[in-house]
Amino acid sequence: MSSMYEFVLKTSRVIDVGERNVVMATKDYGRGKPRFVINLPTTRNDLWVYLWERKIPVKVFIEIPSEGLNRGESREGKEPERGQT
């Protein structure tokens, strides 16, 4: 099965993991700072294990869809947007 992943990684360098949420893992991760994680889909655990076992580094890019920003505006205590006071 590893040859399949080698082929996939050589032909397509971008893996879309779908829409994910940022989750607070712990509120105090040293010096009172919280730690956040983004969980990967378990449907691709074979691929994550392949990358992990071979210590293949990955780059993570976060795209925030416009409807995601609108959803966040309804939260209490939000900070004002740039240019607003």
MODELLER restraints for C-alpha pairs under 7 A, 6 or more apart:
rsr = mdl.restraints
at = mdl.atoms
rsr.add(forms.Gaussian(group=physical.xy_distance, feature=features.Distance(at['CA:17:A'], at['CA:40:A']), mean=6.80, stdev=0.5))
rsr.add(forms.Gaussian(group=physical.xy_distance, feature=features.Distance(at['CA:17:A'], at['CA:41:A']), mean=6.66, stdev=0.5))
rsr.add(forms.Gaussian(group=physical.xy_distance, feature=features.Distance(at['CA:20:A'], at['CA:38:A']), mean=6.69, stdev=0.5))
rsr.add(forms.Gaussian(group=physical.xy_distance, feature=features.Distance(at['CA:21:A'], at['CA:38:A']), mean=6.22, stdev=0.5))
rsr.add(forms.Gaussian(group=physical.xy_distance, feature=features.Distance(at['CA:22:A'], at['CA:36:A']), mean=6.50, stdev=0.5))
rsr.add(forms.Gaussian(group=physical.xy_distance, feature=features.Distance(at['CA:22:A'], at['CA:37:A']), mean=5.86, stdev=0.5))
rsr.add(forms.Gaussian(group=physical.xy_distance, feature=features.Distance(at['CA:22:A'], at['CA:38:A']), mean=5.05, stdev=0.5))
rsr.add(forms.Gaussian(group=physical.xy_distance, feature=features.Distance(at['CA:23:A'], at['CA:36:A']), mean=5.48, stdev=0.5))
rsr.add(forms.Gaussian(group=physical.xy_distance, feature=features.Distance(at['CA:23:A'], at['CA:37:A']), mean=5.34, stdev=0.5))
rsr.add(forms.Gaussian(group=physical.xy_distance, feature=features.Distance(at['CA:23:A'], at['CA:38:A']), mean=6.24, stdev=0.5))
rsr.add(forms.Gaussian(group=physical.xy_distance, feature=features.Distance(at['CA:24:A'], at['CA:35:A']), mean=5.97, stdev=0.5))
rsr.add(forms.Gaussian(group=physical.xy_distance, feature=features.Distance(at['CA:24:A'], at['CA:36:A']), mean=4.42, stdev=0.5))
rsr.add(forms.Gaussian(group=physical.xy_distance, feature=features.Distance(at['CA:24:A'], at['CA:37:A']), mean=6.42, stdev=0.5))
rsr.add(forms.Gaussian(group=physical.xy_distance, feature=features.Distance(at['CA:25:A'], at['CA:35:A']), mean=5.53, stdev=0.5))
rsr.add(forms.Gaussian(group=physical.xy_distance, feature=features.Distance(at['CA:25:A'], at['CA:36:A']), mean=5.29, stdev=0.5))
rsr.add(forms.Gaussian(group=physical.xy_distance, feature=features.Distance(at['CA:25:A'], at['CA:37:A']), mean=6.28, stdev=0.5))
rsr.add(forms.Gaussian(group=physical.xy_distance, feature=features.Distance(at['CA:26:A'], at['CA:34:A']), mean=5.64, stdev=0.5))
rsr.add(forms.Gaussian(group=physical.xy_distance, feature=features.Distance(at['CA:26:A'], at['CA:35:A']), mean=5.43, stdev=0.5))
rsr.add(forms.Gaussian(group=physical.xy_distance, feature=features.Distance(at['CA:27:A'], at['CA:33:A']), mean=6.59, stdev=0.5))
rsr.add(forms.Gaussian(group=physical.xy_distance, feature=features.Distance(at['CA:27:A'], at['CA:34:A']), mean=4.21, stdev=0.5))
rsr.add(forms.Gaussian(group=physical.xy_distance, feature=features.Distance(at['CA:27:A'], at['CA:35:A']), mean=6.52, stdev=0.5))
rsr.add(forms.Gaussian(group=physical.xy_distance, feature=features.Distance(at['CA:28:A'], at['CA:34:A']), mean=4.98, stdev=0.5))
rsr.add(forms.Gaussian(group=physical.xy_distance, feature=features.Distance(at['CA:29:A'], at['CA:35:A']), mean=5.85, stdev=0.5))
